[in-house]
Amino acid sequence: MCIKKSNDESALKMLKLLLKDLSNERGATAVEYAIMTSLIAAVIVGAVTSFGLKVRSLFEPLMGAF
């Protein structure tokens, strides 16, 4: 009977710890920042690629002259 009580107590402690971790919002904030950072990076890559293609089309006639 003592073993059963010990298992119940440890299960209750684990449940309390799990609920405490679920209520912690620090992890959610880190995920939100990671998503924002990845979206900003995607926008930067798109802008640099577009700009690079436009610059390339400007200099292609000059490359043919040499």
NORWO-V792302 format. One record per helix or strand of 3 or more residues. SS is the DSSP state (~ for helix, > for strand). FROM is the first residue (numbers start at 1). TO is the last residue. If there is no record, write none. Layout:
[[SS FROM TO] [SS FROM TO]]
//
This chain:
[[~ 2 23] [~ 26 65]]
//
